[in-house]
Amino acid sequence: MLSAALADAQAAVQAYQSQQAELEQRQWKAVQRLQEQVRQLESEKQELLSGSGSADTALMRQIQSLAAQLSAAQKAASDQEQLLMARLRAAEQAAAEAAAAERDTAGRAAAAEAALKAAQQATTAAVQVGSVLATASVAAY
């Protein structure tokens, strides 16, 4: 039963690791897309700087907005990574505790088996002593 709990805990750890990797990959791609958009807008800004001033103001606002979005996406990715790492540590701790409980249970089972064997040996010895005493009392009569 503890082996199953340990296996479940290990499966949960692996699932968390897999989910974390997938989430991190998606967030990294989103960050890369935002960075590329910022680069494109900065390039367009440079082209427009030689052009009209009103377009420059609108472009600057758009660039600032994208930069804020990029910063927010990076913060969200960092927060999510920290959350997933905390969950991973908790799952690893649970797996370690399950393994320790399994080892403890195995030790108690071995002790119980040894006690049973000693009781069986004592019973066998008692039966032999009883048999000897019975034989001796029959011979005495």
Long-range contacts (C-beta under 8 A, 24 or more apart in sequence): 2-98, 2-101, 2-102, 2-105, 3-102, 5-98, 5-101, 5-102, 6-95, 6-98, 6-99, 6-102, 9-91, 9-94, 9-95, 9-98, 10-95, 12-91, 12-94, 12-95, 13-88, 13-91, 13-92, 13-95, 16-84, 16-87, 16-88, 16-91, 17-88, 19-84, 20-81, 20-84, 20-85, 20-88, 23-80, 23-84, 24-77, 24-80, 24-81, 27-73, 27-76, 27-77, 27-80, 28-77, 30-73, 30-77, 31-70, 31-73, 31-74, 31-77, 34-66, 34-69, 34-70, 34-73, 35-70, 37-66, 38-63, 38-66, 38-67, 38-70, 41-66
